[in-house]
Amino acid sequence: MGSITISKVTKHFGALEVIPPLDLHIEEGEFVVFVGPSGCGKTTLLRLIAGLEDVTSGSVAIDGTDVTQVAAARRGLAMVFQSYALYPHMTVRENIGFPLRMAGIGKAEIARKVETVAETLNLTGHLDARPGQMSGGQRQRVAIGRAIVREPKAFLFDEPLSNLDASLRVNMRLEISELHQRLQTTAIYVTHDQVEAMTMATKIVVLRSGIIEQVGSPMELYNQPRNLFVAGFIGSPK
Ligand code: ADP
């Protein structure tokens, strides 16, 4: 579960065409990074997949089912933002359990699932803390926990580490990569940071002005960049 197929998708904001017709297939279990300069449409593309923006034309399918008309909350995807979006008045336990409570799941099951997620993310000792008492890295882990607890078909990350300082960013990159290896859930990760793309991705999608310049593994892009834009962006010697 967790393949995503984007077919002939376009997105206009008024007269501005942000995404010209675009096709992309993401296999189940991949860690796909959308990379490209600021304003090239990475976040817009992610939001179209999430259902947080409506496509202007074209379709989005998850596991072969067209979800273009399906509301974001019913697509079975979980989004993690840079701003954490945690509830300050709730404990970590309540924050992680919140999506399950909204889904009407019973207290005992929520408690069990939250404990499991907390163990996975080394948050067991912090379950009764509130976000304001935690570091940026811990808060981002809580936000990831809240995504994991829903057992989504795919994780959608929008520059989740850009608010963290450099050394913490390196740690969190490793944590997210390890988590992906354990869970094997499809992940799409937006960043403008080439190092993040090269170290985390199984597949990189290089975007320029809403157009896919190249798709490939980090090594393919590094060794065989299709053009100077990709080479320049990836930092390869072409
Ligand atoms: P990136 O994530 O690569 O930085 P975005 O997807 O955020 O790029 O933005 C792509 C383009 O779409 C930019 O020119 C941005 O100004 C424009 N844009 C994004 N969201 C909106 C919106 N809600 N209304 C109008 N223009 C938007």
Residues whose N, C-alpha, C, O or C-beta is under 5 A from the ligand:
A	BS01	ADP	F13 V18 P37 S38 G39 C40 G41 K42 T43 T44
